[in-house]
Amino acid sequence: MSARKIVCMGYTTKDIHYFDHPGPANTADAARFAVERAQTLGIKKIVVASTSGATALAFLDAMKDTDMNLIVVTHAVGFSKPGEWEFSPDAAERLRAAGAAIVTGTHALSGLERALSRSPRVGGGSRTEAIAEALRRTIAVGLKVAVECVLIAADQGRVSPEEEVLAAGGTIEGADTVCVIRPAHTASFFDLQVREIIAMPRVR
């Protein structure tokens, strides 16, 4: 019997930062880690979730004196109240003046599916929301948010499936999860790849 040949395909060793707890207190560190890894990898775009604009401004500050582009993904209009956009107009003005892009779109991992699952006339489980819940519960809320924001940004033409991006999301507010993602459009969700996790809460 011939010996089985084992081929080493190579590997890379990198640091992962684990926050003791989730939440907005991690935002400044998450922004710093995102910029550092983006610089190391030569990535030019950072995608960040921001409800009011506060998290986006923290990332903008961390990106000062770099040639990176900030893409801010907000809640959809009507997410909390019909017709209402939760983003601060002052924050939006500051971000746009600094060259950041602000993207507002239908939530890729809920959207119309949420209307069906909430409806007393229709009800039933939503496969889209099941994907979101799996990401949220088994890895981190912020990872689900980061993935969803990249899908939205790709659908809006702000990022390309041909380029890696840094993406950040958080738990309720702020940022506590940072990752490297190869984007995909929502209709090609299973082409999206989370290629690195740079930071996340260890206990969730």
N, C-alpha and C positions, 0 to 999 in steps of 0.2 A: 504494500500500500504506500503510495507516495505521500510525502509530507505536505501538509496544507500550507500554502504560501500566504503570509499575512503582509499586506501592503499598508504602510502608514501614509495616510493622505495629508498629514500635516495639521497643525493646529496653531491657534493664537491665544496668548494669555493676556487678559485685560482685567482692569478693576471694575467691580460693581459696587455701588454705594447703597447700603441698606439703611433706610431711616428707621429709627426706633418705633415711630408711630406715624400714621398717615395724617395729612392735613396741611393747611396753609403755612404753618411755621417752617415748612421745608422749601418754600418757593425760591428764596434767594439762592440756596445751595443747589436746588434743581436747575435753576437758570445757569449758574456757574458751571455745573457739570456738563450741561448741554453745550455750552459754548466751547469748553475745553475739548470735548470729544469731537465736535464739529471741526474744530481747527486741526485736530490730529488726523482726521479722515479726509479733510479737504471738502467737507460738505458746506454748501453755501446757503441752504434754506433751513430755517427752524420753524416748525409748525407748532403753535401753542393754543390750547383752549383757554378762553377767557370769557366770563359771563358779564362782568361789569367793566373790564378794562384794566383792573388793578394788576392782575397776573401778567397781562401783555406788557404793561409799563415796566414791570420788574425785569422781564426778559429783554426789553428794549435797552434798559440801563446796562444789563450784563453784556449786551452785544455792542456797546459803545466802542468806537475805534476799531471795529472789524468791518470786513466787506460782505458780511452775511445779510441775507434778506429775512425779515420776520413776516410770517404769515399767521394772522390771528383769526381763529375760527370761533365764532360766537354762537350763542343759543339762537335757534330760529325765532323769528318774530312770532309772538303768540305762545311761546313755550310755557310761560307762567300765567299770562293773562292775554285774552284775545286782543290782537292788534298792538300789543306792547313789545318793544325791543328793550331788553334789560341793560344794554351797553350804555355807558356814560358818554354823552355827546362831547364833553371836554376831553375825555380819554381818546375818543375816536379822532378828534381834531389833532391832538398831540401826536398820535401814532401816524396818521396820514402825513403830517408835516415832516415827520422823520423818515418817511419812505416805506412804512410798513403797509402791507395789504390786509384789509379786513374782509373776511369771507363770512357770509351768512347764508346758510342753506338748510334744506330739510335734513333732519337727522337721519343719517344713513342706516343706523341700526334700530330705528323705531319707525318714525314717519307714519305712513298710512297704516302700517301693521298695528300701531298702538291704538288707533281709532277702532280697529276691528276687535282687538282683545279687550278693550274697555267697554265695548257696546253690549248692553244687556240683550239686544236682539240678535247679535252675532256671536260674540264671545269666542271661547276656544283659545288654544295655544298659538303663539306666533313663533314661527321658526326663526325669523329675524331677531326677535327679542330674546329667544333662547340662546342665540350666538352671543348677544350682548351680555346676557346673564352669566354665561359660561366664562367669558373673559373677565368679567367683573369679580366673580366669586372665586375662581380657581387661581387667578394670577393677581390682578389688582384693578381697582376701579379706574385708576389713572391710565392703565394700559388700554382698557376698553375705550376710554375717552380719547386717548392718543390715536388709536386705530381709526376710530370714527371720524376724527378731525382730518386725518390724512385722506380718507375716502371722500369727504366733503370737498377738501381742497383740490383733489384730483378731478372731481366732477366739475369744479368751477374753473379748471384749467390753470390753477396756480402752481401745481406740482405735476411732474411727469412720471409715468411708470418706468421711465428709463433712468431715473436718478434717485439715489438714496437721499433721505431727509432725516433730520433730527425731529422728534415729536415729543411733546410733553402734555400730560394731563394730570388731573388731581382728584382728590376725594372730597366731594361737595364744593370746595373752593380751593384756590391756590394750585400749586403744582407739586406733586410728590413722586411722579413717575416719568422717567426719561428713557427714550429708546431710539434706535436707528431702524427706520422702516423703508422698505422698497414699496412705493405706492402702487395702488391699483384703483381703477374706477369701481364704484359700488357694484355695477353689473358684472364685474370680474373679481368679486371679493376674494375668491380663493387663490388669486394670483398675488395678493398682498403678502409680504413677508416681513415679520419682525426679526430683524437680523442681529440686533444687540439690545440688551437691557443695560442701561447705564446706571439707573437709580430706581428704587422702588421701596415702599414700606415693607419691612420684614413681617410685621404683625398687622393684620388688617381687620 
